[in-house]
Amino acid sequence: MIDDDFREESEDYEAPAHPNKYFLNAQKEIKELYENNREGVYYLRQLQVKLEKQYFHWVTNNALIGLYKIGYL
C-alpha cells in the first residue's frame, strides 16, 4: 500500500490543501538554497541527492513541483 503523503506526483500536480511537514520543510530548504545562490543551477536529481538524508526523492520532487506551480521557481 502506498502512503498518499509520499506518492510521487506528475507535472500536472496540484498541491494538497493541507501539505504535510516533510513537503513544507523540503520547500523551505529549497528556497534557502535558491536565496543563497540565485545564479546557481541544479538539476532535479542533484537536489534529490543533496537532500536525500532529510527527504525521500519523491518528497523533494513534489516540493519542487509545488514551488514551480506557485510561481516561486
C-alpha distances in whole Angstrom, upper triangle without the diagonal:
4,7,9,12,11,11,14,16,19,23,23,21,22,21,20,22,21,20,19,21,19,20,23,24,24,26,28,29,29,31,33,33,35,37,39,39,39,41,38,36,32,30,26,25,28,27,23,25,28,25,22,23,23,20,17,18,16,17,21,20,19,22,24,24,24,27,28,28,30,33,33,32
4,6,9,7,7,10,13,16,19,20,17,18,18,16,19,18,17,15,18,16,16,20,21,20,22,25,25,25,28,30,30,31,34,35,35,35,37,34,32,29,26,23,22,25,23,20,22,24,22,19,21,20,16,14,15,12,14,17,17,15,18,21,20,20,24,25,24,26,29,29,28
4,5,6,7,10,13,16,19,19,16,17,16,14,16,15,14,12,14,13,14,17,18,18,20,22,23,23,26,28,28,29,32,33,34,34,36,33,31,28,26,22,22,25,23,19,22,24,20,19,20,18,15,13,14,12,12,16,16,14,16,19,19,19,22,23,23,24,27,27,27
4,5,5,9,10,14,17,16,13,13,12,10,13,12,11,10,13,13,12,15,17,17,18,21,22,22,24,26,27,28,30,32,32,32,34,32,30,27,25,21,22,24,22,19,22,24,21,19,21,19,15,14,15,11,11,15,14,12,14,17,16,16,19,21,19,21,24,24,24
4,6,9,10,14,17,17,13,13,11,9,12,10,8,7,10,9,9,12,14,13,15,17,18,19,21,23,24,25,27,29,29,29,32,29,28,25,23,20,20,22,20,17,20,21,18,17,18,15,12,11,13,10,9,12,13,10,12,15,15,14,17,19,18,19,22,22,22
4,6,9,13,16,16,13,14,13,12,15,14,11,10,11,9,9,13,14,13,15,17,18,18,20,22,22,24,26,28,28,28,30,28,26,22,21,17,17,19,17,14,17,18,15,14,16,14,10,8,9,7,6,10,10,9,11,14,14,14,17,19,18,20,23,22,22
4,6,10,13,14,11,13,12,12,15,15,12,12,14,12,11,15,17,15,16,19,20,19,22,24,24,25,27,29,29,29,30,28,26,23,20,17,17,20,18,15,18,20,17,16,18,17,13,10,10,7,8,11,10,9,12,14,13,14,17,18,17,20,22,22,22
4,7,10,12,9,12,12,13,16,16,14,14,16,13,12,15,16,14,15,19,19,17,20,23,22,22,25,27,27,26,28,25,23,19,17,13,14,17,15,13,16,18,16,15,18,16,13,10,9,5,7,9,7,7,10,11,10,12,15,15,15,18,20,20,19
4,7,8,6,9,10,11,15,16,13,14,17,15,12,15,17,15,15,19,19,18,20,23,22,22,25,27,27,26,27,25,22,20,17,14,15,18,16,15,18,20,18,17,20,19,15,13,11,8,9,11,8,6,10,11,8,10,13,13,12,15,17,18,17
4,5,5,9,11,13,17,18,16,18,20,18,15,18,20,17,17,21,21,19,21,24,23,23,26,28,27,26,27,25,22,19,17,14,15,19,17,16,19,21,20,20,23,22,18,16,14,10,12,13,9,9,12,11,9,11,14,13,12,15,17,18,17
4,5,9,11,14,17,19,17,19,21,19,16,18,20,18,17,20,21,18,20,23,22,21,24,26,25,23,24,23,20,18,15,13,16,18,17,16,20,21,20,21,24,23,20,18,15,13,14,14,10,9,12,10,7,10,12,10,9,13,14,15,14
4,7,10,13,15,18,16,19,21,20,17,19,22,19,18,21,23,20,21,25,24,23,26,28,28,26,27,26,23,21,19,17,19,22,20,20,23,25,23,24,27,25,22,20,18,15,16,16,13,11,13,13,9,10,13,11,9,12,14,16,16
4,6,9,12,14,13,15,18,17,13,15,18,16,15,19,20,18,19,23,23,22,24,27,26,25,26,25,23,21,19,16,18,21,19,18,22,23,21,21,24,22,19,17,16,12,13,13,11,8,10,11,7,8,11,10,8,11,14,15,15
4,6,9,11,11,14,17,16,13,14,18,16,15,18,20,18,19,23,23,22,24,27,27,25,27,26,24,23,21,18,21,23,21,20,24,25,22,23,26,23,20,19,18,15,14,15,13,10,11,12,9,7,11,11,8,10,13,15,15
4,6,8,7,10,13,13,10,11,14,14,12,15,17,16,17,20,21,20,22,25,26,24,26,25,24,22,21,18,21,22,19,19,23,23,20,21,23,20,17,17,17,14,12,13,12,8,9,11,9,6,9,11,8,9,13,14,15
4,5,5,9,12,13,10,11,15,15,14,16,19,18,19,22,23,23,25,27,28,27,30,28,27,25,24,21,23,25,22,21,24,24,22,22,24,21,18,18,18,15,13,15,14,10,11,14,12,9,13,14,12,13,16,17,18
4,6,10,13,14,12,12,16,17,15,17,20,20,20,23,25,25,26,29,30,29,31,31,29,28,27,24,26,28,25,24,27,27,24,25,26,23,20,21,21,18,16,18,18,14,14,16,15,12,14,16,14,13,17,18,20
4,6,9,12,10,10,13,15,14,16,19,19,19,22,24,24,25,28,29,28,31,30,29,27,27,24,26,27,24,23,26,26,22,23,24,20,18,19,20,17,15,17,17,14,13,17,16,13,15,18,16,15,19,19,21
4,7,8,6,7,10,11,11,13,15,16,16,19,21,21,22,25,26,26,28,27,26,24,24,20,22,23,20,19,22,22,19,19,20,17,15,15,16,14,11,13,14,10,10,13,13,10,13,15,14,14,17,17,18
4,6,6,6,9,10,11,13,15,16,17,19,20,21,23,25,26,26,29,27,27,24,24,21,22,23,19,18,21,21,17,17,18,14,12,13,15,13,10,13,14,11,11,14,15,12,15,18,17,17,20,19,20
4,5,5,6,8,10,10,12,14,15,16,18,20,21,22,24,25,28,26,26,23,23,20,21,22,18,17,20,19,15,16,16,12,11,13,15,14,10,12,15,12,11,15,16,14,15,18,18,18,20,19,20
4,5,5,6,8,10,11,12,14,15,17,18,20,21,23,23,26,24,23,20,20,17,18,18,15,14,16,15,12,12,12,9,7,9,11,11,7,9,12,10,9,12,14,13,14,17,18,18,20,18,19
4,6,5,6,9,10,11,12,14,16,17,18,20,21,22,24,22,21,19,19,15,17,18,14,13,16,16,12,13,14,11,9,10,11,10,6,7,9,7,6,9,11,9,10,14,14,14,17,15,16
4,5,5,6,9,10,11,12,14,15,16,18,20,20,23,22,21,19,20,17,19,19,15,15,18,17,14,15,16,12,11,13,14,13,10,10,12,10,7,11,12,10,10,14,14,13,16,14,15
4,5,5,6,9,10,11,12,14,15,17,19,19,22,20,21,18,19,17,18,18,14,14,16,14,11,13,13,9,9,12,14,13,10,10,13,12,9,12,14,12,12,16,17,16,18,15,16
4,5,5,6,9,10,11,12,14,15,17,17,20,18,17,15,16,13,14,14,10,10,13,11,8,10,11,8,7,10,10,11,7,6,9,9,6,8,11,10,10,13,15,15,16,14,14
4,5,5,6,9,10,10,12,14,16,15,18,17,16,15,16,13,15,15,11,12,15,14,11,14,15,12,11,13,13,12,9,8,10,9,5,7,10,8,7,11,12,12,13,10,11
4,5,5,6,9,10,10,12,14,15,18,17,17,16,18,16,18,17,13,14,16,14,12,15,15,12,12,15,16,16,12,11,13,13,9,10,13,12,10,13,15,14,15,12,13
4,5,5,6,9,10,11,13,14,16,15,15,14,15,14,15,14,10,12,13,11,9,12,13,10,11,14,14,15,12,10,13,13,10,11,14,13,12,15,17,16,17,13,13
4,5,5,6,9,10,11,11,14,12,12,11,12,11,13,12,8,10,13,10,9,12,14,12,12,14,13,14,12,9,11,12,8,8,11,11,9,11,14,14,14,11,10
4,5,5,6,9,10,10,13,12,13,13,15,14,17,15,12,14,16,14,13,16,17,15,15,17,17,17,15,12,14,14,10,10,13,12,9,11,14,13,12,9,9
4,5,5,6,9,10,13,12,14,13,16,16,18,15,12,15,16,13,12,16,17,15,15,18,18,19,16,14,16,17,13,13,16,15,12,15,18,16,16,12,12
4,6,5,6,8,11,9,10,10,13,13,15,12,10,13,14,11,11,15,16,14,15,18,17,18,16,13,15,16,13,12,16,16,13,15,18,17,16,13,12
4,5,5,5,8,7,9,10,13,13,16,14,11,14,16,13,14,17,19,17,18,20,18,19,17,14,15,16,13,11,15,15,11,13,16,15,14,10,9
4,6,6,9,10,12,13,17,17,19,17,15,18,19,16,16,20,21,19,20,22,21,22,20,17,19,19,16,14,17,17,13,15,18,16,15,11,11
4,6,9,9,12,13,17,18,19,16,14,18,18,15,16,19,20,19,20,23,22,23,21,18,20,21,18,17,20,20,16,18,21,20,18,15,14
4,5,5,9,11,14,16,18,15,14,17,18,15,16,20,21,20,21,23,22,23,22,18,20,21,18,16,19,20,16,17,21,20,18,14,13
4,6,8,11,14,16,18,16,15,18,19,17,18,22,23,22,22,24,22,23,22,19,19,21,18,15,18,18,15,15,18,18,15,12,10
4,7,10,13,16,18,16,15,19,20,17,19,23,24,24,24,26,23,25,24,20,21,22,20,17,19,21,17,17,20,20,17,15,12
4,7,10,13,15,12,12,15,16,14,16,19,21,21,21,23,20,22,21,17,18,20,18,15,18,19,16,16,20,20,18,15,12
4,7,10,12,10,10,14,14,13,15,18,21,21,20,21,18,20,20,16,16,18,17,13,16,18,15,15,18,19,17,15,11
4,6,8,6,7,10,11,10,12,15,17,18,17,17,15,16,16,13,13,16,14,11,14,16,14,14,18,19,17,15,12
4,5,5,7,9,10,11,13,14,17,18,16,16,13,14,15,12,11,14,14,11,13,16,15,14,17,19,18,16,13
4,5,5,6,9,10,11,12,15,16,13,13,9,10,12,8,7,11,11,8,10,13,13,12,15,17,17,15,12
4,5,5,6,8,10,10,14,15,13,12,8,10,12,9,9,13,13,11,13,16,16,16,19,21,21,19,16
4,5,5,6,9,10,13,14,13,13,10,13,14,10,11,15,14,12,15,17,17,17,20,22,21,19,16
4,5,5,6,8,11,11,10,11,9,11,11,7,9,12,11,9,13,15,14,14,18,19,18,16,14
4,6,5,6,9,10,8,8,5,8,9,6,7,11,11,10,13,15,15,16,18,20,20,18,16
4,5,5,8,10,9,9,8,11,12,9,11,14,14,14,16,18,18,19,22,24,24,21,19
4,6,8,9,10,11,10,13,13,10,12,15,14,13,17,18,17,19,22,23,23,20,18
4,6,6,6,8,8,11,10,7,11,13,12,12,15,16,16,18,20,21,22,19,18
4,5,5,6,6,10,9,8,11,14,13,14,17,18,18,20,22,23,24,22,20
4,6,8,10,13,12,11,14,16,15,17,20,20,21,23,25,26,27,24,23
4,7,10,12,10,9,13,14,13,15,18,18,18,21,23,23,24,22,21
4,6,8,6,7,10,11,10,12,15,15,16,18,20,21,22,20,20
4,6,5,7,9,10,11,13,15,16,17,19,20,22,23,22,21
4,5,5,6,9,10,11,12,14,16,17,18,20,21,20,18
4,5,5,6,8,10,10,12,14,15,16,18,20,19,18
4,5,5,6,9,10,10,12,14,15,17,18,17,17
4,6,5,6,9,10,11,12,14,16,17,15,14
4,5,5,6,9,10,11,12,15,16,15,13
4,5,5,6,9,10,10,12,14,14,13
4,5,5,6,9,10,11,13,11,11
4,5,5,6,9,10,11,9,8
4,5,5,6,9,10,10,9
4,5,5,6,9,9,9
4,6,5,6,5,6
4,6,5,6,5
4,5,8,8
4,6,8
4,6
4
